[in-house]
């Protein structure tokens, strides 16, 4: 027996509403935590450096990294690779987005701003002749691509939105103009790292001359412990980049580095990092 016309006319929008509600609920499901990068690489691989980068301007951040990968199963990790990992467009699945050979000895991949909140990852590597070659990987029309390739006899830095080639004969700056990286004046060079020293007494209490550091993006904080006392590892803010023995903020904001209380008495020490766009005057 056929349903009345009115019932049939109501069924279609109701079904569409249910489907739309289900899709909206699925879309709002929080993104799962990112797995370790080693899960995307062959057994025996080692990640050397990793940094946060905002490739598409939408949270959460992606990860740029360099790694050593075995050339075949069971071999020592010797092949150098650059990689980018992040969520799919629905933010429900973490995936390897880009993996490519990296000739030379890899360095930390900094992030350079493009338009709006978008960034690109810079992958520098040191060559046998002492020069540094680098590639800038970012998104164009939603697809990962090489935005720029360069080479210099010095170091590669990112300072205040500018890629800086620190050649011994002089510094050269490159800034994104919406289509390509164009030459600009290089920013004044700032210390690439800041050392924060602390000590712990026999009771595990941290003593330091300051609990706040004022930095600019890309400066590295080296937390150096001196003296005796228990040995505990500093715990960085999850939004800080890990740079071998230091920590780095790629963008302005307030971050923390925690020296935990190994006795669990609630006396953890927190170092606050205030990261601003411009260096303090004076």
Order of alpha helices (4+ residues) and beta strands (2+ residues): alpha-beta-beta-beta-beta-beta-beta-beta-beta-beta-beta-beta-beta-beta-beta-beta-beta-beta-beta-beta-beta-beta-beta
